[in-house]
Amino acid sequence: MGVLDRLVLGDEQWARIAPHIIGDERTRGSSGRDNRMFIEAVLWIVRTGSPWRDLPELFGEWNTVFRRFSR
């Protein structure tokens, strides 16, 4: 069982929250590159209680995800 098997949001749930996420593909920088994976990364951190440095690479570079989260 890999990380992808443990993602939290279903498609219907994502459709409900997606319009409320700041950033999209047109946004300068990396803030809108993949909003769903950003949210999944934050949920992974919350669910596991792991430090940001242990974030699986599937979600992107941990420091980039952390910086966006902290903003």
C-alpha positions as CSV (number, residue, x, y, z in Angstrom):
1,M,0.0,0.0,0.0
2,G,1.6,3.2,-1.1
3,V,0.9,6.9,-0.4
4,L,-1.5,7.2,-3.3
5,D,-3.7,4.5,-1.7
6,R,-4.0,6.7,1.4
7,L,-5.1,10.0,-0.1
8,V,-8.0,11.5,1.9
9,L,-10.2,13.5,-0.5
10,G,-12.6,11.9,-2.9
11,D,-13.5,13.6,-6.2
12,E,-16.8,14.9,-4.8
13,Q,-15.2,16.4,-1.7
14,W,-12.5,18.0,-3.8
15,A,-15.1,19.5,-6.1
16,R,-16.8,21.2,-3.1
17,I,-13.6,22.8,-1.7
18,A,-11.6,23.5,-4.9
19,P,-13.3,26.9,-5.6
20,H,-12.2,28.1,-2.2
21,I,-8.5,27.4,-2.7
22,I,-6.3,30.4,-3.5
23,G,-4.0,30.0,-6.5
24,D,-4.4,28.4,-9.9
25,E,-2.2,27.6,-12.9
26,R,-2.0,31.3,-13.9
27,T,-0.7,32.4,-10.5
28,R,2.9,33.5,-10.5
29,G,5.2,31.1,-8.7
30,S,4.3,27.7,-7.4
31,S,1.2,28.5,-5.4
32,G,-1.3,27.1,-7.9
33,R,0.7,24.3,-9.6
34,D,-1.4,21.5,-8.1
35,N,-3.9,22.6,-5.4
36,R,-5.3,19.2,-4.8
37,M,-1.9,17.7,-4.0
38,F,-1.1,20.7,-1.7
39,I,-4.3,20.0,0.3
40,E,-3.5,16.3,0.3
41,A,0.0,17.1,1.6
42,V,-1.4,19.2,4.4
43,L,-3.9,16.5,5.3
44,W,-1.1,13.9,5.3
45,I,0.9,15.9,7.7
46,V,-2.1,16.4,10.0
47,R,-3.1,12.8,9.9
48,T,0.3,11.3,10.5
49,G,1.7,13.9,12.8
50,S,5.0,13.7,10.9
51,P,7.4,16.6,10.6
52,W,7.4,18.5,7.3
53,R,10.8,17.0,6.3
54,D,9.2,13.5,6.2
55,L,6.6,14.5,3.6
56,P,6.7,12.0,0.7
57,E,8.2,13.4,-2.5
58,L,4.9,12.5,-4.2
59,F,3.5,15.7,-2.7
60,G,6.4,17.9,-3.9
61,E,9.4,19.3,-2.2
62,W,8.6,19.5,1.5
63,N,10.0,23.0,1.9
64,T,7.9,24.4,-0.9
65,V,4.7,22.8,0.5
66,F,5.6,24.1,4.0
67,R,6.3,27.6,2.7
68,R,2.9,27.8,1.0
69,F,1.2,26.4,4.1
70,S,2.9,28.9,6.3
71,R,1.8,31.8,4.1
